[in-house]
Amino acid sequence: MNFGQAVSSCFANYVTFSGRASRSEYWHWCLFLFVGGVCALIADGNILFSQNMSIPKFEFIFTAVTALPGLAVSVRRLHDVNKSGWWLLIMFSVLGIFLLLYWMLLSPKDEENRF
C-alpha cells in the first residue's frame, strides 16, 4: 500500500475498529500525522518559540480530524498481529510504549485471526 492509499484507507475506515491494517498502512498513516502536524504548527506560527502565543487553530483542527482514524488504524494494526485492540491502553505505561512499538513492527500473522 502506498502513501496515498494508506491515508485514504484510514479516512475511509474512520471509526472501523474491526478487521486488519497492514504494516505499511499503519506506518504511512504515522508519516502523514507527522508531516501534517509539522505543517499545522508552521501554519499556526507556533514553531521555534514564536512570540505570537495565540491558540493553535490549525493544530487543533488537524488533531481533531485525525484522532479517531489514528485510534482505529492502531487497533486494526494490533488485530493484524493477533492482539486485542485493548492492548493499546498499555501505552500509558513507560514500558508499554516499547511493547506497542515492537508489535507495530511485527509482520502480520498468516493464521486465522480472532479479530
Helices and strands as residue ranges (DSSP letters): H 3-12, H 23-44, H 57-80, G 85-92, H 94-105
